[in-house]
């Protein structure tokens, strides 16, 4: 049995969680961030707190993807990677869910030079630690070049990115510039491949008193190059006082994958940052994304 929580989590999800973990589950409060149903702080019988995340079923293999993420979490935690332990995974007819440990920390409201330095050290723990064949490098190459090669991890997103040029002439010009930069980049499989978080943004970094406590939202993690995550961090450093931190990030990315690899990863990040506000109708955000995209390319060109 479990306690109900109106207007937040379906009763069937709560019942399934209780059945898997073998204890009553009492919802307490919604946590910031999260998608769809989102993240919910819950209490387990005995008083321990946990975090429950649930998503409506949207793909036939959604439970398999969540199980893959749990295997990555277990693998990385054994190597000292600061991510939360998963207590259970399951699915109902309508939702897929996972339950994690709760930690008394909050998402970083923004990056600081100190947080960037800590995250760069954490990303180094990902070196050579790929444990699942979910190839983010191949996918980045596919998005950046527009070529139909490599594994397509998200066909719907790939199609949306392919149609970005039709949004406006300004967006089309940026997309054209990205395609030109990446046109002749050869495939570069990396051995051994790194673990890739694939969404290392401030929302997914839990901090307390200026220290990084945990990196979360690992559901899309896979393999490739850890420079992917450093490139995501770079996108969130285009404001003072982070210019120095961004230079250090660019330097490390170039050390890992060279200029052409950095161009692919930067182009992928820019395309994804464009797709999200356009898909969700946040048209007022698009000009800023376009401006930052050109600035990122200008900085990368200056390092060639």
Sine and cosine of phi, psi and omega as CSV:
sin_phi,cos_phi,sin_psi,cos_psi,sin_omega,cos_omega
0.00,0.00,0.35,-0.93,0.06,-1.00
-0.48,-0.87,0.30,-0.95,0.03,-1.00
-0.99,0.11,0.54,-0.84,-0.01,-1.00
-1.00,0.03,0.42,-0.91,0.08,-1.00
-0.68,-0.73,0.96,-0.29,-0.14,-0.99
-0.90,0.43,0.58,-0.82,0.16,-0.99
0.91,0.41,0.22,0.97,0.00,-1.00
-0.84,-0.55,-0.96,0.28,-0.05,-1.00
-0.93,-0.37,0.72,-0.69,0.04,-1.00
-0.86,0.51,0.60,-0.80,-0.02,-1.00
-0.84,0.54,-0.58,0.82,-0.01,-1.00
-0.89,0.45,-0.57,0.82,0.04,-1.00
-0.92,0.40,-0.73,0.68,0.01,-1.00
-0.87,0.49,-0.65,0.76,0.03,-1.00
-0.90,0.44,-0.65,0.76,-0.01,-1.00
-0.92,0.40,-0.66,0.75,0.03,-1.00
-0.87,0.49,-0.73,0.69,-0.01,-1.00
-0.87,0.50,-0.62,0.78,0.01,-1.00
-0.92,0.39,-0.60,0.80,-0.03,-1.00
-0.96,0.28,-0.71,0.70,-0.07,-1.00
-1.00,0.05,-0.19,0.98,0.06,-1.00
0.95,0.32,0.52,0.85,0.00,-1.00
-0.44,-0.90,0.45,-0.89,0.07,-1.00
-0.89,0.45,0.61,-0.79,-0.04,-1.00
-0.85,-0.53,0.85,-0.53,-0.02,-1.00
-0.90,-0.43,0.92,-0.39,0.06,-1.00
-0.90,0.44,0.66,-0.75,0.00,-1.00
-0.93,-0.36,-0.84,0.55,-0.05,-1.00
-0.31,-0.95,0.45,-0.89,0.08,-1.00
-0.97,0.23,0.64,-0.77,0.02,-1.00
-0.99,-0.14,0.42,-0.91,0.02,-1.00
-0.91,0.42,0.49,-0.87,0.01,-1.00
0.99,0.11,-0.20,-0.98,0.01,-1.00
1.00,-0.01,0.35,-0.94,0.00,-1.00
-0.87,-0.50,0.36,-0.93,0.07,-1.00
0.83,0.55,-0.87,-0.50,0.04,-1.00
-0.90,0.43,-0.58,0.82,0.12,-0.99
1.00,-0.01,-0.25,-0.97,-0.06,-1.00
-0.98,-0.19,0.72,-0.69,-0.04,-1.00
-0.81,-0.59,0.78,-0.63,0.14,-0.99
-0.98,0.21,0.79,-0.61,-0.03,-1.00
-0.78,-0.63,0.30,-0.95,0.07,-1.00
-0.89,-0.45,0.75,-0.66,0.04,-1.00
-1.00,-0.03,0.41,-0.91,0.07,-1.00
-0.81,0.59,0.75,-0.66,-0.08,-1.00
0.97,-0.26,-0.24,0.97,0.13,-0.99
0.97,-0.26,-0.18,0.98,-0.02,-1.00
-0.94,0.34,0.65,-0.76,0.08,-1.00
-1.00,-0.02,0.45,-0.89,0.04,-1.00
-0.51,-0.86,0.14,-0.99,0.03,-1.00
-0.88,-0.48,0.81,-0.59,0.01,-1.00
-0.94,-0.35,0.81,-0.59,0.08,-1.00
-0.87,-0.50,0.70,-0.71,-0.02,-1.00
-0.65,-0.76,0.59,-0.81,0.02,-1.00
-0.74,-0.67,0.61,-0.79,0.13,-0.99
-0.86,0.50,0.60,-0.80,0.07,-1.00
-0.90,0.44,0.79,-0.61,0.00,-1.00
-0.79,-0.62,-0.29,0.96,-0.05,-1.00
-0.65,-0.76,0.53,-0.85,-0.03,-1.00
-0.87,0.49,-0.53,0.85,-0.08,-1.00
-0.99,-0.16,0.35,0.94,-0.12,-0.99
-0.90,0.44,-0.65,0.76,0.03,-1.00
-0.91,0.41,-0.65,0.76,0.04,-1.00
-0.86,0.50,-0.63,0.78,0.02,-1.00
-0.90,0.44,-0.63,0.78,0.01,-1.00
-0.93,0.36,-0.61,0.79,0.07,-1.00
-0.91,0.42,-0.60,0.80,0.09,-1.00
-0.87,0.49,-0.70,0.72,0.01,-1.00
-0.88,0.47,-0.63,0.77,0.02,-1.00
-0.90,0.44,-0.63,0.78,0.03,-1.00
-0.89,0.45,-0.62,0.78,0.03,-1.00
-0.91,0.41,-0.68,0.73,0.04,-1.00
-0.85,0.53,-0.74,0.67,-0.02,-1.00
-0.89,0.45,-0.68,0.74,0.01,-1.00
-0.88,0.47,-0.73,0.69,-0.09,-1.00
-0.96,0.28,-0.57,0.82,0.03,-1.00
-0.90,0.44,-0.56,0.83,0.05,-1.00
-0.91,0.42,-0.33,0.94,-0.01,-1.00
-0.97,-0.25,0.24,0.97,0.09,-1.00
1.00,0.05,0.18,0.98,-0.01,-1.00
-0.96,0.28,0.77,-0.64,-0.11,-0.99
-0.99,0.13,0.97,0.24,0.13,-0.99
-0.80,-0.60,0.38,-0.92,-0.14,-0.99
-0.97,0.26,0.61,-0.80,0.05,-1.00
-0.93,0.38,0.64,-0.77,0.07,-1.00
-1.00,-0.06,0.77,-0.64,-0.06,-1.00
-0.99,-0.10,-0.32,0.95,0.00,-1.00
-0.05,-1.00,0.41,-0.91,0.03,-1.00
-0.67,-0.74,0.59,-0.80,0.03,-1.00
-0.20,-0.98,-0.03,-1.00,-0.03,-1.00
-0.45,-0.89,0.56,-0.83,0.17,-0.99
-0.94,-0.34,-0.13,-0.99,0.03,-1.00
-0.90,0.43,-0.39,0.92,-0.11,-0.99
-0.88,-0.48,-0.29,0.96,-0.11,-0.99
-0.67,-0.75,0.41,-0.91,0.20,-0.98
-0.89,-0.45,0.64,-0.76,-0.08,-1.00
-0.64,-0.77,0.33,-0.94,0.24,-0.97
-0.57,-0.82,0.48,-0.88,-0.06,-1.00
-0.89,-0.45,0.75,-0.66,-0.05,-1.00
-0.83,-0.56,0.31,-0.95,0.19,-0.98
-0.86,0.51,0.48,-0.88,0.10,-0.99
-0.99,-0.16,0.65,-0.76,0.08,-1.00
-0.78,-0.62,0.63,-0.78,-0.04,-1.00
-0.99,0.17,0.99,0.16,0.01,-1.00
-0.41,-0.91,0.24,-0.97,-0.07,-1.00
-0.81,-0.59,0.45,-0.89,0.08,-1.00
-0.85,0.53,0.62,-0.79,0.01,-1.00
-0.89,0.45,0.84,-0.54,0.03,-1.00
-0.91,0.43,-0.47,0.88,0.07,-1.00
-0.26,-0.96,0.24,-0.97,0.05,-1.00
-0.99,0.15,0.52,-0.86,0.14,-0.99
-0.81,-0.59,0.29,-0.96,0.05,-1.00
-0.81,0.58,-0.64,0.77,-0.02,-1.00
-0.92,0.39,-0.65,0.76,0.01,-1.00
-0.92,0.39,-0.65,0.76,0.04,-1.00
-0.87,0.50,-0.69,0.72,0.01,-1.00
-0.88,0.48,-0.68,0.73,0.03,-1.00
-0.89,0.46,-0.67,0.74,-0.02,-1.00
-0.93,0.37,-0.57,0.82,0.06,-1.00
-0.89,0.46,-0.62,0.79,0.06,-1.00
-0.93,0.37,-0.64,0.77,0.02,-1.00
-0.90,0.44,-0.66,0.75,0.01,-1.00
-0.87,0.49,-0.53,0.85,0.03,-1.00
-0.89,0.45,-0.42,0.91,0.06,-1.00
-0.92,0.39,-0.27,0.96,-0.01,-1.00
-0.99,0.12,-0.15,0.99,-0.10,-1.00
-0.87,0.49,0.84,-0.55,0.06,-1.00
0.92,0.39,0.30,0.95,-0.12,-0.99
-0.95,-0.31,0.34,0.94,0.08,-1.00
-0.87,0.49,0.76,-0.65,0.00,-1.00
-0.81,-0.59,-0.08,1.00,0.01,-1.00
-0.71,-0.70,0.66,-0.75,-0.03,-1.00
-0.99,0.16,0.89,0.46,0.01,-1.00
-0.89,-0.46,1.00,0.00,-0.37,-0.93
-1.00,0.07,0.99,-0.15,0.00,-1.00
-0.97,0.23,-0.44,0.90,0.04,-1.00
-0.92,0.39,-0.73,0.68,0.02,-1.00
-0.86,0.51,-0.63,0.78,-0.01,-1.00
-0.93,0.36,-0.64,0.77,0.04,-1.00
-0.87,0.49,-0.68,0.74,0.02,-1.00
-0.88,0.48,-0.63,0.77,0.01,-1.00
-0.90,0.44,-0.72,0.69,-0.02,-1.00
-0.93,0.37,-0.70,0.72,-0.11,-0.99
-0.92,0.39,-0.60,0.80,-0.06,-1.00
-1.00,-0.08,-0.33,0.94,-0.08,-1.00
0.97,0.25,0.16,0.99,-0.01,-1.00
-1.00,0.02,0.52,-0.85,-0.02,-1.00
-1.00,-0.02,0.90,0.43,0.05,-1.00
-0.75,-0.66,0.43,-0.90,-0.03,-1.00
0.99,0.14,0.20,-0.98,-0.04,-1.00
-0.96,0.28,0.73,-0.68,0.03,-1.00
-1.00,-0.05,0.97,-0.23,-0.07,-1.00
-0.97,0.26,-0.41,0.91,-0.06,-1.00
-0.56,-0.83,0.99,0.10,-0.09,-1.00
-0.82,0.57,-0.65,0.76,0.01,-1.00
-0.89,0.46,-0.67,0.74,0.03,-1.00
-0.92,0.38,-0.63,0.78,0.03,-1.00
-0.87,0.49,-0.69,0.73,0.02,-1.00
-0.91,0.42,-0.64,0.77,0.01,-1.00
-0.90,0.44,-0.68,0.74,0.03,-1.00
-0.90,0.44,-0.63,0.78,0.01,-1.00
-0.89,0.46,-0.43,0.90,-0.03,-1.00
-0.99,-0.10,0.10,0.99,-0.08,-1.00
-0.88,0.48,-0.56,0.83,-0.07,-1.00
-0.88,0.48,-0.40,0.92,0.01,-1.00
-0.98,0.21,-0.07,1.00,-0.06,-1.00
-0.95,0.32,-0.76,0.65,0.00,-1.00
-0.29,-0.96,0.25,-0.97,0.02,-1.00
-0.92,0.39,-0.54,0.84,-0.01,-1.00
-0.93,0.37,-0.71,0.71,0.05,-1.00
-0.91,0.41,-0.65,0.76,0.01,-1.00
-0.86,0.51,-0.63,0.77,0.01,-1.00
-0.90,0.43,-0.65,0.76,0.02,-1.00
-0.92,0.39,-0.69,0.72,0.02,-1.00
-0.88,0.48,-0.66,0.75,0.03,-1.00
-0.88,0.47,-0.63,0.78,0.03,-1.00
-0.91,0.41,-0.65,0.76,0.03,-1.00
-0.90,0.44,-0.70,0.71,0.00,-1.00
-0.88,0.47,-0.63,0.78,-0.01,-1.00
-0.91,0.42,-0.68,0.74,0.00,-1.00
-0.88,0.48,-0.58,0.81,-0.11,-0.99
-0.98,-0.18,0.07,1.00,-0.16,-0.99
-0.86,0.51,-0.62,0.79,-0.12,-0.99
-0.94,-0.34,0.34,0.94,-0.01,-1.00
-0.97,0.25,0.84,-0.54,0.00,-1.00
-0.98,0.18,0.42,-0.91,0.10,-0.99
-0.87,0.50,0.67,-0.74,-0.06,-1.00
-0.70,-0.71,0.97,0.23,0.05,-1.00
-0.89,0.46,0.63,-0.78,-0.05,-1.00
-0.96,-0.30,0.70,-0.71,0.03,-1.00
-0.79,-0.62,0.78,-0.62,-0.20,0.98
-0.98,0.21,0.53,-0.85,-0.03,-1.00
-0.95,0.32,0.46,-0.89,0.02,-1.00
-1.00,0.00,0.32,-0.95,0.26,-0.96
-0.96,0.28,0.67,-0.74,0.02,-1.00
-0.85,-0.52,0.83,-0.56,0.05,-1.00
-0.93,0.36,-0.74,0.68,0.11,-0.99
0.99,0.13,0.03,1.00,0.08,-1.00
-0.41,-0.91,0.76,0.65,-0.12,-0.99
-1.00,0.07,0.98,0.22,0.01,-1.00
-0.90,-0.45,0.24,-0.97,-0.07,-1.00
-0.80,0.60,-0.62,0.79,0.00,-1.00
-0.83,0.55,-0.46,0.89,-0.09,-1.00
-0.98,-0.22,0.26,0.96,0.04,-1.00
-0.89,-0.45,0.91,-0.42,0.00,-1.00
-1.00,-0.04,0.78,-0.62,-0.05,-1.00
-0.80,-0.60,0.43,-0.90,0.11,-0.99
-0.56,-0.83,0.83,-0.55,-0.01,-1.00
0.81,0.59,0.65,0.76,0.07,-1.00
0.99,0.17,0.00,1.00,0.00,-1.00
-0.95,-0.31,0.65,-0.76,0.07,-1.00
-0.96,0.29,0.86,-0.52,-0.02,-1.00
-0.99,-0.11,-0.62,0.78,-0.04,-1.00
-0.34,-0.94,0.48,-0.88,0.16,-0.99
-0.95,-0.32,0.81,-0.58,-0.13,-0.99
-0.83,-0.57,-0.11,-0.99,-0.01,-1.00
0.85,0.53,0.86,0.51,-0.13,-0.99
-0.99,-0.10,0.23,0.97,-0.15,-0.99
-0.89,0.47,-0.40,0.92,-0.01,-1.00
-0.97,-0.24,0.24,0.97,-0.07,-1.00
-0.91,0.42,0.41,-0.91,0.02,-1.00
-0.21,-0.98,-0.66,-0.75,-0.08,-1.00
-0.87,-0.49,0.17,-0.99,0.02,-1.00
0.61,-0.79,-0.78,-0.62,0.05,-1.00
-0.84,-0.54,0.67,-0.74,0.02,-1.00
-0.91,0.41,-0.23,0.97,0.10,-1.00
-0.88,0.48,-0.38,0.92,0.09,-1.00
-0.84,0.54,-0.72,0.69,-0.03,-1.00
-0.95,0.30,-0.56,0.83,0.08,-1.00
-0.91,0.42,-0.56,0.83,0.03,-1.00
-0.93,0.38,-0.64,0.77,0.08,-1.00
-0.87,0.49,-0.69,0.72,0.05,-1.00
-0.87,0.49,-0.65,0.76,0.00,-1.00
-0.83,0.55,-0.65,0.76,-0.02,-1.00
-0.85,0.53,-0.51,0.86,-0.06,-1.00
-0.99,-0.11,0.30,0.95,-0.01,-1.00
-0.88,-0.47,0.31,0.95,-0.04,-1.00
-1.00,0.04,0.80,0.60,0.12,-0.99
-0.36,-0.93,0.40,-0.92,0.04,-1.00
-0.92,0.39,0.56,-0.83,0.05,1.00
-0.98,-0.21,0.74,0.67,-0.18,-0.98
-0.96,-0.27,0.16,0.99,-0.02,-1.00
-0.87,0.50,-0.67,0.75,0.02,-1.00
-0.91,0.41,-0.65,0.76,0.03,-1.00
-0.90,0.44,-0.63,0.78,0.01,-1.00
-0.92,0.40,-0.63,0.78,0.05,-1.00
-0.88,0.48,-0.66,0.75,0.03,-1.00
-0.91,0.42,-0.60,0.80,0.04,-1.00
-0.91,0.42,-0.73,0.68,0.02,-1.00
-0.85,0.52,-0.68,0.73,-0.02,-1.00
-0.87,0.49,-0.70,0.72,-0.02,-1.00
-0.93,0.38,-0.65,0.76,0.03,-1.00
-0.87,0.50,-0.71,0.71,0.01,-1.00
-0.90,0.43,-0.61,0.80,0.05,-1.00
-0.88,0.48,-0.61,0.80,-0.09,-1.00
-0.98,0.17,-0.68,0.74,-0.16,-0.99
-0.79,-0.61,0.00,1.00,-0.02,-1.00
0.97,0.26,0.09,-1.00,-0.09,-1.00
-0.92,0.40,-0.68,0.73,-0.04,-1.00
-0.91,0.42,-0.67,0.75,0.05,-1.00
-0.90,0.45,-0.65,0.76,0.04,-1.00
-0.88,0.47,-0.61,0.79,0.02,-1.00
-0.90,0.44,-0.66,0.75,0.03,-1.00
-0.89,0.46,-0.72,0.70,-0.04,-1.00
-0.93,0.37,-0.63,0.77,0.04,-1.00
-0.91,0.42,-0.69,0.73,0.01,-1.00
-0.88,0.47,-0.67,0.74,0.02,-1.00
-0.87,0.49,-0.72,0.70,0.01,-1.00
-0.87,0.49,-0.69,0.72,-0.01,-1.00
-0.90,0.44,-0.70,0.71,0.00,-1.00
-0.89,0.46,-0.66,0.75,0.02,-1.00
-0.93,0.37,-0.61,0.79,0.03,-1.00
-0.93,0.37,-0.47,0.88,0.10,-0.99
-0.96,0.28,-0.68,0.73,-0.10,-1.00
-0.89,0.45,-0.63,0.77,-0.12,-0.99
-0.89,0.47,-0.82,0.58,-0.01,-1.00
-0.92,0.39,-0.52,0.85,0.03,-1.00
-0.92,0.40,-0.69,0.72,0.00,-1.00
-0.89,0.45,-0.61,0.79,-0.07,-1.00
-1.00,-0.05,0.08,1.00,0.07,-1.00
0.97,0.23,0.32,0.95,0.02,-1.00
-1.00,0.00,0.92,0.39,-0.17,-0.99
-0.93,0.38,-0.39,0.92,0.01,-1.00
-0.93,0.36,-0.32,0.95,-0.02,-1.00
-0.99,0.12,-0.41,0.91,-0.15,-0.99
-0.86,0.52,-0.71,0.71,0.00,-1.00
-0.85,0.53,-0.63,0.78,0.03,-1.00
-0.91,0.41,-0.64,0.77,0.03,-1.00
-0.90,0.44,-0.68,0.74,0.01,-1.00
-0.88,0.48,-0.71,0.70,0.00,-1.00
-0.88,0.47,-0.70,0.72,-0.01,-1.00
-0.93,0.38,-0.58,0.82,0.03,-1.00
-0.88,0.48,-0.71,0.70,0.04,-1.00
-0.90,0.43,-0.63,0.78,0.00,-1.00
-0.90,0.44,-0.66,0.75,0.03,-1.00
-0.88,0.48,-0.69,0.72,0.02,-1.00
-0.91,0.41,-0.63,0.78,0.04,-1.00
-0.88,0.48,-0.70,0.71,0.01,-1.00
-0.90,0.43,-0.66,0.75,0.01,-1.00
-0.91,0.41,-0.65,0.76,0.04,-1.00
-0.88,0.47,-0.58,0.81,-0.01,-1.00
-0.92,0.38,-0.33,0.94,-0.01,-1.00
-1.00,-0.10,0.04,1.00,-0.09,-1.00
-0.94,0.33,0.00,0.00,0.00,0.00
